[in-house]
Amino acid sequence: MSLTLSNVILHQFSKNEQDELSVQLREQELEHTDTTTELVAELHRVYSSKGAKGFGRFAEESEFGYWLKQCRQGDLDFLTFSNQASQRLQSELVKYPFADAGTLVMAQYQSLATDYLFIGLLPTCHSMKVTDQLDISATDYLDVSKMEIVARIDLSSWETDPECNRYLTFIKGRVGRKVADFFLDFLQAEVGLDVKVQNQVLMQAVEDFCADSRMDKEEKQQYRKQVYDYCNGQLQSGEEVAVKELSGELPTTEAGVDFYQFTSNQGYELEETFPADRTAMRKLTKFVGSGGGLTINFDSMLLGERIFYDPQTDTLTIKGTPPNLKDQLQRRQNSDN
């Protein structure tokens, strides 16, 4: 990976015997060596591959954004900027019960002609290693794959288009940890692009387009599958859904209106591009539901063919039980009898 490192520094967050969180600030930046460059390149790669990201932008009164702008303009050196940011992060972290010790990595770098600022609190793990003398020695290492408290700012987008609502991204983290809330508070940022909403609007637009085009059942199924194949392909390749590009792969209405024109004319307010959401796009080809100890998952093309739903009685009828399920049911029934 082609990566040019500008600045990188580490600060240590630790807890004392009273479980109080404090920060130890490093007095100078790390030297630019093959090791530090390799670390930042790995952080960039792992972060880019992680899903469930939130998007945002700095609030107008963001102190963090102001410090960063000063740093980019040369009015504030990177060391001072990182110290101020670390102290601010510590003051936010102590408000939450999940505040953990770890190593804060702040790195400014360029990858593929785009400038980034990476901020991540990485967990420190303990392990053992074999020395050259074949002795066992304890060692600590940064667990890059387990990072959850992370944000990355696309500095190029921020500086060229300050009104953009997605130059700041962050990992949402596990349910219940409120990582998104505290990181937005730390950065003094506000939620921008809502990926889930964008995907839901896209799915609704697909259904409306099919209805407006008066497609029959088979044509609708084929149309949904084309949309799914495109979105899934973009997801697998790490690319975003481009509405105009997607439209180019789909048929037009009898009146010659394509999908892109349809969404624009009907005011769906879709972004030109946005990340695909696996859960949303799965609904194009499958029905999935769970509750009360029951989980059901089947291809949408089976509805009306082998699977029938009666809304009056709220009953689902399945014709042709899967062999492995059928075997389990018969065994249990014989056992109970």
Steps between C-alpha positions, in 0.01 A plus 500: 500500500629843402487709817685820587525568872498862621455470878444218747495494879389273784345594834420253779169473684516302824300433817625521857396287800192720548397420139558862399603562140800720431705580191879497465608735222801425283746789485587470132371345179611157386776486241398409147641150464394193308337374821286809562402518133406132507288557812306788345455308174355207694269729697378655175443158340315349796286810553403514132391135510274541805127539451237672716653847468326821589542818294510856621642850485632753750246721672550872442628555856729193498811577700665184366428615144647841581819344639530278195460794265771687691725196471443469126573871453824475697380715790509200737761224497383139485640416846300776670191411298525134603551595867190721501296233323616228741406704806161572347451129425589410860240746632233337280602140567467527877127567457438148371513165680677329209803731524798269453874541514683491169738674265377801308645516149474824306638501148488743211583346165418484130370195315399496134529880475264550798608652833369333817509542876464172689405500869468166677511370855649154455481224762832375635525121528745288696674200352815289515794480264806279464829690524815432299627306801182285489367651819137605551440872534183702555412758236224751426361574155236719339198295392420681175228253396298570817495879475154646558555853628618649173429790266656610172470841340535544125694825516491550122120486489467718809722774358360497146133461602436609861124448452550131423312280750728197489867600524510369857442129563506293817444139602165469674617222729305228677136551597466663839848654516386842371830543317335713234357742757821562689718528190269760351521689831879473502532630143210742549348359184149433381356206312513544124422239237270227635599190302210289626244764401658542156476124438141487625406785266672319212307179571172694509588675174562161337157375609331821385678489165386142444141595582513812282635294211215249540735203503362153552619281788783337306627834365498647851699205634757541224521875556555456876768238431684737267500769769615248761782366278628853437485605867657176617778536243574853622503379859737213424742724311495772766335749264191711561163481331484760221135565411576615145725199438236265643238661276714428195478128569121498534224512237295814447122544515282484189514879498880485485559622857800338667539431872725803559249736336219337698670552838591860412155592371320339793717673760647197680798712613759229442867593516690447176705232675477326838617174659281193456330356808495119506184475712299736280601353165433145621132589510503519119534124467403355838238515771651483847333521837538377856317525830341287768750221448432483124740597221393486134718567197405425140557624144238755399429314175345218704216722622189392316676190366591281797432745779163668551400770746142559615476844667150426629617213720866611518600155377801398294462175304810321374472233232805279463692499828883498468623135534723562802220683682249234401728229642535686831124549526425136430760380753362726770141404422584126514692555823211688664252232396 
